[in-house]
Amino acid sequence: MKIFLLALIGVLCASSLQSRRNTNQSSLTKTSDASTSHKVSITFIATVKSIELLGERELKVIPVDFDSRFAVTVHIESVTPKEIPLKADTDQNFAIHSPAQLFQAAKEEAIGKKYCFKVVWNGMRSNSKFYNLTAASIVDEATVKAVVTHI
């Protein structure tokens, strides 16, 4: 019986070491795959068209938060850099957690106003992801010109 238990412990230890080697190899593979993507910081000027609860109607949204509850529809006027999935003179729907957190204002106050948005894109055409959306209110056209020329 003792010999059987020792043999069983030996087999279990050997399989544990083998699974660790496989885990380390797969994590190395994942790291090398992740290095092929690159983060792209995107800045765009847009006017908020609407803010609504997700699920009120069917929308194609770009998720930018983990716990998205609202859809923000914006009309993009200009975007930098140009080689990204977001294009000027288009409407986009972003899924966000909270309009109050994003705009630092009630949703009714944000609708119809122009903002300078910043978002990070993972840089991959397939499996494209956006995150860290921020918005800064634009007070007047001089501010818009200053922001656009500074981008």
C-alpha positions, 0 to 999 in steps of 0.5 A, a space after each residue: 500500500 505504501 508503494 502504491 501511495 508513493 507511486 501515486 504521489 510521484 505521478 501527481 507531482 509529475 503531472 503538476 510540473 507538466 501543467 505548470 510548464 504548459 501554463 508558462 508556455 501559453 502565457 509567453 505566447 499570449 504576451 507575444 500576441 499582445 505585443 503585436 497590438 499598440 495603443 493609439 490615443 484618439 482625440 475627436 471633436 463631437 456634439 452630443 446628440 442623445 443619451 439614453 439607457 442601453 436596451 431602450 432600443 437596438 443600437 450598435 454601440 462601441 463599448 468603452 466602460 466595463 459596466 455600461 448602462 447608457 448609450 451616448 450618440 455623438 456626431 464626430 466633426 473632426 478626429 485625429 489621427 486619421 488612420 483609425 476606425 472613427 471617421 469625421 462627419 459620422 455619428 457614433 454610439 458609445 456605451 458608457 457607465 455614467 453620463 454624469 461621470 463622463 460629462 461632469 453634468 446632468 445628461 440633459 445639460 450635455 445634449 447639444 453641446 460640443 466636447 473634445 473627447 479622448 479615447 484609447 484604441 487597441 490598434 487592432 483592426 480585428 477584435 478592435 477595442 476602445 477604452 478610457 473615454 473622457 470628455 472636456 466641454 468646449 466653451 466657444 469656437 476659439 477653444 475648438 480651433 485651439 484644441 484642433 490645432 493643438 491635436 
